[in-house]
């Protein structure tokens, strides 16, 4: 059973990857152990009666429905929640409630823009899919090594079994923008699809076929890109699915408000040939963003802080 590397606990290197490998509970245990101080602090900040209810396993009706659908449609991630709870020493019911309410009831506005740019022929240094995100201070870089499935490098949150985005060893990049609840048969949030998709597939078309038929709930947009340079997306609205293809060479999701058209125009007028140019296209009135770059061609993920050290830190699969 793997735990977090010693450097993960070093406050000077908050992005040191946590290695999570093995069976689902082992993967979760490693993440929980590596993020235990954050998770215990967040749990300890809850009112006493709320903590007691979670210790007793009591949850509200929505959380119970999400947990039921998680076990049914994402059984490995349901087991990983148990592992995170054990590794961090917090109740699994609290993690389930956090998943249910953070993603379905109050989706995090962790992103300030997601852009997928198809590779040119021949591919440029950054070939397929790009992600710019306003992320939690407790962003986790995770190396996922699940038994019997593809390995991947991912960014996630301490309590989250899935990833916000990642790249796997066979050259598929996946990311998701969650958008809250929507009527439908399944209540397990669509963001959970990111991890399972990375574990199974290596191409855009294979991932799309699976994503359009896989049960998941709420509103979300998932972007996929592969090492060949192809990109696409899937919009999820409850039980409905819509495949998205690049328009005039780009695919953009920026939370509405007309920003998609603005960013698309910038990208068409000046196609990015590097990270500086990409970040410039995604600029939002001077709002500071941490940039996360998914590079399926080289099987790596890069993170650049908005302030201070502006270098990109690359993490290979």
N, C-alpha and C positions, 0 to 999 in steps of 0.2 A: 504494500500500500504506500503510495507516494505522498509526501507532504510538500509544503512550500519550501523552496530553497532558502538557505539562510539569508540571502540578500533580499528576499521579499519582505523581511521584517525590518530592513534597514531604511530609516526615514529619509536617507539621502537619495534613495532610489525607489520611489514609490511605484514605478512602472516595471520593476523586476518581475519577469513572468513567473506565474505559478504553474508548476508541472502537475497535470491531473491525468492519471492513467489508470487503466484496468477496467474492472466492472463498474457499472453506474454508481453504486454506493461508494466505491473507492474513489472514483472521480470526484464525487461530491464531498467526501471526507477531506480530500486534499485541498479543495477550494475553501471549505469551512475552516480548516485549520489555518490556512494562509490568510484568511480574512477575519479571524476570530475576534481581534480587538475592535474592528469596525462594527461587526455584527453584534457583539455583546454590548457595545456602547449604545447602539441604536435601540436594541431591545431594552436595555436598562433605563432608557429615557422615557419609556412608556409609563402611563399611570399604573399604580400597583394592582388595581382591579383588572386591568387589561392583561398584565403579565400573568396574573393568577389564572385568568380564563384560558390563556394559551397553554399554560402548564397543565391544565386539566383537559386540553384538547378541544375546547369549545370554540366554534367558529360561527359566523353568520351564514345565512342561506346562500348568498352569492359565492362565498369562499367554498362552501360545501359542494356547490355545483361545479365550480372550476376544478376542485380537487378530484371529483368524480370523473370529469372528462379528461383530466390530466392522466389519471390511472388508465383510462380506456384507450386514449389515442396517443399518449406520450409516456408509456410505462417506464422507459429507462430514465426519463427526466423526473418522473415521480419518485423513483428510487434515489436519484441524485439529491433530491430535496432532503430525503432522510439522511443521506450522507453528509450534506452541508450542516444540517442540524446537529448531528453527532460530532462532527469535527469542530464546530464553533461552540457547542454547549448551549444552544438555544432551541426553543420548541419548534418542531416541524410545522405545527399549525400556524405559528407566526409567519414563517416563510411562505406558506401557502396563501395566507391572508395578504401578505405584501405583494405577492405575484398577482393575486386576483384584483386587488384595488389599485396598485400602482399602474398596471397595464390596462385594465378593463374600465375602471371607474375614473381614475385620474392619470391618464397616460403621461409619461414624462416628456417634457419638451426638451429632450436631450440633444436634438439635432437642429442645426441652423442651416441645413441644406445638404441634400444628397444628390450627387451627379454621377451618372454612368456615361463614359465616353468610349465608343468603340475604338479599338486599336487601328492605327493606320497600317498600311502594308508597304514595307515591312514594319513590324511592331516597333513602337517607340519604347523608351526605357520603362515607362509606366503604361501597361498595355490595355487594361480593360476597365476597371471599375474604381471609382473614387468616392470617398465619403468624407464630408466635413461635418463635425459634430460639436455641439456645446454639451459637454459631458459632465457627469457627476465628479466631484472632487475625489471620489473613491473608485474611479475607473480601475478595472483590473485587466491586465494582460494575461491571458491564459493559454498555455499549450495543452491542447486536448489530445489524449492518446487513448481513445476508447477501444476496448477489446473487439477485434473483428471488423473494425470500421476505419475509414480514412482519418488520418491525423490532421490537425488544423491548428492555426494560430488565430486567436480571437481577442476581441475586447468585450468585456461584460461588466456587470455590477456584482458586488459581493454576494447578494442574495439570489442572483439569477442563474438558473441552470442553463439556459440558452445563451446565445451571444447577441450583442448588438450588431456585430459584423465580424467576418473572419474570412480566412483563405485556407484551403486545404492542400494536402500534399500532391494532389493530382491536378491542381490548377483551377479550382472553382472558387470564386469570391461571392459571398452572400451578405446582404445587410437588410435591415428592416426599419421602417418608420411606423411605430404604433400610433393608432388614432382613436382609441377608446372603444366603447361598447357599440354593438349593433345587433338587431334581432337575428337569430339563427339557432340551429339545432345544437351547435357545439359552443361551449363557453370558454374552452381553453384558449388563451390568447395566441394570435397568429405569430407573434414574435418567437414562439417556441419552435416554429418551423425552421429557423435559421440553423440551429445546432444539428437537427436531424438531417437537413439538406446537405450540410457540409460533410456529415459522416457518411453519406450514401453516394453522392454524385460527383462527376468530374466535368460535365459539360452543361451549357446553358439549356439545350433542348431537353436533355434528360431531367434536369431540375424543374423545368417548366411543366413537363408532363406530370410530374409528381405533385408539384405545388397546386396545380389547378384541381386536382382530385382529392387532395388530403384534407381531412376534417380539421378545422381550426375556426376560432371565433373572433368577433370584433371587427374593427376597421384597421387596415394596415396596408402598406405598400412595401413589397419586397423587391429588391434589385438583385440580379445575378449577372456575373460576368465570368468568362473562362479564359484560359491561356491562349486560345485562338484569336482572342480579341472581340468576340461577340458579347453583346450585352442585351438584356431584356428585363422586364419587370412583370409582377403580378399584383394587381389591386384586389384586395379582399374586402368585401362588405358583407358581413354575416356569412350566408351560404353562397353568395355570388362571387364569381371570379372573372377578372378581365385581364388578358395578357397585354402588356405594354411593350411597344417597340420604339426604338430611337426615332425621333423626328428631326430631320435635317442634321443627323449626326450626333445628337445628344438625347439623354433621358434625364429629366430633372424632377425632383420633389423638394419643395422648399416651404411647405406649410401654408400655401395659398397666399393671398394678398397681392397677387400679381408678380411675385418674385420669380416664379418658374419662367415666365416669359422674358423677364429682365435677364436672368442668368443664361437662358438659352441664347438670347441675342448676343450676350458677351462672348459666349463660347463659339458661336458661329462666326462672329466677326474676327475673333482672335483665338483660334484653337490652341489650347495650352500645350506647350512643349516641355513642361516641367512643373514641379510642385509650386514654385513661386507664382507662375502664370495661372495655375489652377486656383490657388488661394485668392489671387486677385479677382478672378471671375466670380468667386463666391462671396466676396466682401459685402458686408451688410451695414453700410453707414458707419463703419468704424467699430462695429460690435466685435469684441475679441472672441475668437473661436479657437478651440483646440482642433487641429486638423488630423483626421485619421485617414490614411491612404491604404486601400486594398490593391495589391499588385499580384494578380493571379499568374502572370507570365513568369515571375521570379519566385512565386510561392512565399510571399512575405507581406508583412503589415507594418506600416510606418505611422509614428505619432509625432506631431510637432506641437509644442505648447504655444499658446497665443502670445505670451509675454516671456521675458527673460531669455533663456537659451532657445534660439530659433532653429536649431538644427533638427533634422528629422532623425528619430531613433528607429532603426529598422529591426524587426523581429522576424526571423525566418521560421518556417514551419519546423 
